[in-house]
Amino acid sequence: MLNIDFPTPCEVAVVDTDMTEIVPIERRADTVMMFTSRWGAKTVVITESQSHEALTTVDTDTAAYIAEQTEIGLGDTKARQIWRCLMTMQNYRFKSEFAEMLRAEGRAEGEACGEARGEAKSVLKILEQRDIPVPEPIRERILACTDLTLLESWLVRSLKAATAEELFD
């Protein structure tokens, strides 16, 4: 896209964007990335986004592909965490398919976790309203459960159980 020829990188790193000189002048780039090839050759790409109009010159598919490849190339590094933070900005329009998939999985996992937590709290609330004591180990077991089917059966049992232990029979 930039018509720059450089060796295929085997490592990508986001480097410090501070370009302060000895004379009190501060220069900061939006992103500075250093690509290191298998043979140790290093190439630095400095990006500076001057305006929203500049972003509209790149088609969405190309931008999403570059964003995804950049994230993959960053590996399990702090640079990848920074990149993900930048890419999740709500006003950023080039979100990769991979990143969107990860966000969707995270949302689904969070919703399931929240639903299980709500069911567990309901079981405990019913037992509490029925004045049935719940020993701490049982309380912890109920709150730690993430199996919705099991929690629903405990919820039904909590309506008739004489003791908290009867939930598990």
Summary of the structure (lengths in Angstrom):
residues: 169
radius of gyration: 26.2
end to end distance: 64.7
largest distance: 79.0
contacts: 395
relative contact order: 0.09
helix: 51%
strand: 12%
